[in-house]
Amino acid sequence: MFPVQRRCGRAVARALLVGAIAYAGERVEAQVPGTYRLSICTKRCSPSDSGVVRGVVVLFDGPPPLYKIAPAMQDSLAFGSLFLLGRGATANACFSLPIRPTSVDGRELYAGINRRGVTQWSQAGKEIEVPLYRSPDASYTLVGTVKDRVYSGRGAQGNCCGGESPTTYFRVVRVGDADIATCA
């Protein structure tokens, strides 16, 4: 890719990200905003499990304050978020995960394909969903509940090519207030 194309591509991605964050759609009121340490495990995660995927998830009570991070990091968040935020969605979360894709029992795990991004968490009753990966034909979403500052449940993966999805569980422990810098 030529430098001019790269700059234009980044500008388009950043414009899409800003548009998704600025959209005045229905807002989910956060009951659990904060910065969380994430472990995705192959069995129910215990407090001592480091998991097959580790990272950080930050839940906000509104759009994340992107102005607090450097433009290069804004670009990185934008590229990881192109499919995560559907049309008209308002970002209210971000994440940072390892770069390398992971396999569980020989099946690809989609969590971690995007190293970082902004996403939209939602809550229905006590259940909270946080998408970490989405493409036109595949997805990975954390689906669980919060109890005693711990968000835990199962990873829901939609496979692109059929076949059985890997079984995963997660444990996300609150470690502080919502801080966009931890996703950069």
N, C-alpha and C positions, 0 to 999 in steps of 0.2 A: 504494500500500500504506500502511495506517495505521501509526503508530509502534508500537503494541502488536503488530500482526501481524509487523512487521519484527523486533522483539526476539524474538518467539516463534520466527520462522523461523531467526534466528541461533542461538538456544538449541538448536533441534533439530539444525541442521547441526553445531554444536560437539559435541553429545552423540554424533552419529554418528561424527564424527572421533575423539573420545576413545575410543569403543567400538572402532573399527577399530584404533587404535593399541594399546589395552590387550588385545585378543584374544590369547589364549595359543595360537595356532596354530603350525604348523611354521615355524621360523625359518631363513632362509637365512643362512649364515655369510658375512659380507663378506670378500672378499679385496682389495677395492679401495675401501674407504671414503675419502671425501674430498670436497672442493669442486672442481667442474669448470666451466670456461668452455665453453659450447656454441655451435657454429655449424652451422646446417643449410643445405646448399648444393644447387644444382641439378646440380652435377657433383661428382666426388670432391673433397673439401675439401683445400686445401693449407694449410700453416701460416699463410699470409698472407690466406686467405679470411675475410671477415667474415660471409658467408652471407646468406640471405634472412630467416632468423630467428636471433636471437642471444639468449643468456641464460645462466643458471646452473643446473646440476644438482648436487645434493648427495646422495651415497650414504652411508648410515649402516650400522653393523654391527648395528643393532637399531632399535627405535622412535625416531623423532626426539624430542629434548628440547623439546617445545612450551612448557614452563614458562619457557624462556629468552626468549620473545618476548611482546610485548604482546598482550592479549586481542583488540584490533581486528585484529591480524595473524593471530591464530589463527582468527578468523571468516573472513578472506579466504582462508586456506589451506583451511578447511573447505568453503566454497562451491565452490572450484575442484576439489574432490576427491570430490564426491558419487558420481560414476559411476566414477572411477578405481579406487577400492578396492572390489573385489567383496565379496560376502557372505563374512565370515569372514577377509578378507585383513588382514594386518598391515602397516602403513605402515613403510617403512624408507628412504624417499627423499623429497626435496622438489625443487621447481624454481621458477624465476622466468623468465618469457618476456615479450616485448612484448605489449601489449594488442591491437593491430590484427591482424585476420586477414590472411593473405597469400595471393596466388595465384602459381602456377607454371605458365607456358604456358597461362594462362586457366582453370586448374583450382584450386579452393580447396584450400589447405593447412591441415589441421586443427591442426598444431602452432602454438601461440600463441593459440588461441581462449580457453583458460583462461590467464590471466596468471600465476597461481601456484597451487600445490597440493602436497599430499602424495600419494605414490604408492608402489607396491611394485615394487622392482627384483628380478629373479630371474636365476639363473644356471643354465645347463644345459651342463655341460662347460666350454668356453672362451667360449661365447656368453652375452652379457648382454642382457637386455631391460629397457627402462625405458619404461612407458606415459606419454605426456604428454597424451593426450586420449582420452576414452571417453564415449560416449553409448549409449543403447539400440541405435542402428543405425549407429554410426560409431566410428572409432578412429585413433590415431596412436601408434606405438611405435618407439623407437630399438632397433635390433637389430644388435649388433656384438660386437667383441672388444677387449680391452685389451692394448696392447703399448707398453712404454717410457713409461708414465704417460699414454698417449693411448688413449681409447676411441673407436673409429670403426666405421662400417658404413653401413647403409642405413636410411632411414625407411620403416616399413611402415604404409601408410594403408589403412584399410577405409572405403570410401565409403558414405555413407548412401543415395545415390540411383542407384547403379550407375555405369557409366561408368568410364573409365580413371583411375587414381590418378596424381597427379604423381610423377615420379621424383625422389627426394631422397637425399642422402648427409649424413652428419654427422661432425663431428670434435669431441671433447670432451677438453679438456686439463686435467689436474689442476693446480690452482693453490694448494691448501692442504688443511689438515685439514677434516673435516666440520664445517660451521658453519651451523646452522639460520637464523641471522640473515641470511644471504645470500639466503634465499628469501622473506623478509618484505618 
